[in-house]
Amino acid sequence: MKLGEMTWPELKALDKSNIVPVYPIASFEQHGPHLPFLTDTLETQEIVERLERRLPQDVVILPTQWLGYSYHHTRLGCITATSDTHINLMAETVGCLIEAGFPKVMIVNGHGGNEADMAVTLQKLKEKYADSRVYGVSYWKVAQDRLEKIREAGPHGWGHAGEMETSMMMVIRPDLVKAERRGLDGSHPESEYGEQVAQFRRMDEITEQGVYGDPTFGTQEKGDHMLDAAADALVEVVGDIQGGRL
C-alpha cells in the first residue's frame, strides 16, 4: 500500500496493529561526475517500492524524504538540512504515524550521512512515545551478506557513487547515468586504527571526483540483483518486526 495514494477513510479502516509503515529517507547531494543529485532518493524509493510489491498487505510506504544531512558534500554540491532540522523532520513525521494509530514504524535509510541523526531520532521518539516501537534500517547494512555475493569491485569499490550505486541507477534511470565514469576514487586511513577512530570529514577532503568507490564496475544486471537483495532483506526485517523478534 502507498499512503500517498490512499484516502483518509481507507487509512482509518486499516487494522494498524500489524501493518508496518515504511518511511524512507535519503538525500540530495552530488554523486560524482556521472550520477545525479537525486541518486540516493531514487534508489531508496525503488527499494521500498519493491518491498511493497512483495508485502502489499503488510506495509504502507511513504514517499521518500529527499532532504537529508549532507553537510560533508557542501563544497561539491548538495542541499542539506542541519542536524536539528533533520532530526525534527524525521521525529515529527514518525510522530504523525504513531498518532495515527500505528504502534510500529520502520525508517528505511538510503544515505550514510543520515545514520547519526536517525539514531538520535529514535531516542527522541522513545522519550515522547514510550510505548511505541520505531526501527531504523540502513538498507545496505541489512542486505550486506546478499550484496557481498554480487559486488566485484573489492572492499573499497562499492562506496558512494561507486559500483553499487552506479549499478542501481543503470536500472532505475539509465538516462541519468553519464557514459564517462572514472575509476577508483577515495582515500582510506593508513593507520591500523582507521576503522576504530571516529572522524567526520568532507567528501572533498577524501576524494578527487566526489566518488568513494569504483563506478567502472557498475552494470545493469548487478544493479537489478542489488535492488532485489535490499528489498528481500527488508522483507525479512518486516517479518521480524511483525513476529516480535525485533
CORSULBEL-V73985 format. One record per residue. N is the residue number from 1. RES is the residue in one letter. NEAR is the number of other ideal C-beta (glycine too) atoms within 12 Angstrom. Layout:
n:res:near
N:RES:NEAR
N:RES:NEAR
This chain:
n:res:near
1:M:28
2:K:24
3:L:30
4:G:19
5:E:14
6:M:19
7:T:13
8:W:10
9:P:8
10:E:14
11:L:24
12:K:12
13:A:13
14:L:25
15:D:14
16:K:24
17:S:13
18:N:22
19:I:32
20:V:42
21:P:43
22:V:50
23:Y:44
24:P:49
25:I:45
26:A:44
27:S:42
28:F:32
29:E:40
30:Q:33
31:H:47
32:G:40
33:P:23
34:H:31
35:L:42
36:P:29
37:F:29
38:L:30
39:T:47
40:D:47
41:T:39
42:L:37
43:E:44
44:T:44
45:Q:36
46:E:36
47:I:47
48:V:45
49:E:32
50:R:35
51:L:40
52:E:33
53:R:22
54:R:26
55:L:29
56:P:18
57:Q:16
58:D:30
59:V:39
60:V:37
61:I:40
62:L:37
63:P:24
64:T:36
65:Q:37
66:W:32
67:L:31
68:G:44
69:Y:39
70:S:38
71:Y:27
72:H:32
73:H:36
74:T:22
75:R:19
76:L:29
77:G:23
78:C:32
79:I:24
80:T:30
81:A:28
82:T:17
83:S:25
84:D:15
85:T:20
86:H:36
87:I:30
88:N:21
89:L:28
90:M:42
91:A:34
92:E:21
93:T:32
94:V:38
95:G:26
96:C:21
97:L:34
98:I:26
99:E:18
100:A:23
101:G:21
102:F:33
103:P:27
104:K:35
105:V:42
106:M:44
107:I:46
108:V:49
109:N:43
110:G:46
111:H:45
112:G:32
113:G:35
114:N:44
115:E:28
116:A:25
117:D:36
118:M:40
119:A:24
120:V:22
121:T:39
122:L:28
123:Q:19
124:K:26
125:L:34
126:K:22
127:E:14
128:K:19
129:Y:25
130:A:13
131:D:11
132:S:26
133:R:28
134:V:37
135:Y:33
136:G:38
137:V:40
138:S:33
139:Y:48
140:W:37
141:K:22
142:V:30
143:A:35
144:Q:20
145:D:16
146:R:25
147:L:34
148:E:21
149:K:14
150:I:30
151:R:34
152:E:24
153:A:32
154:G:18
155:P:17
156:H:25
157:G:31
158:W:36
159:G:33
160:H:41
161:A:47
162:G:43
163:E:39
164:M:48
165:E:57
166:T:48
167:S:42
168:M:50
169:M:40
170:M:35
171:V:30
172:I:31
173:R:24
174:P:22
175:D:13
176:L:23
177:V:30
178:K:24
179:A:15
180:E:14
181:R:31
182:R:25
183:G:24
184:L:28
185:D:34
186:G:31
187:S:18
188:H:20
189:P:17
190:E:8
191:S:10
192:E:8
193:Y:10
194:G:15
195:E:12
196:Q:9
197:V:11
198:A:10
199:Q:15
200:F:16
201:R:21
202:R:23
203:M:35
204:D:23
205:E:19
206:I:27
207:T:33
208:E:18
209:Q:29
210:G:37
211:V:43
212:Y:38
213:G:41
214:D:34
215:P:44
216:T:26
217:F:31
218:G:42
219:T:26
220:Q:19
221:E:17
222:K:31
223:G:37
224:D:24
225:H:27
226:M:43
227:L:41
228:D:30
229:A:32
230:A:45
231:A:39
232:D:27
233:A:31
234:L:44
235:V:34
236:E:25
237:V:36
238:V:37
239:G:22
240:D:20
241:I:32
242:Q:24
243:G:14
244:G:11
245:R:12
246:L:19
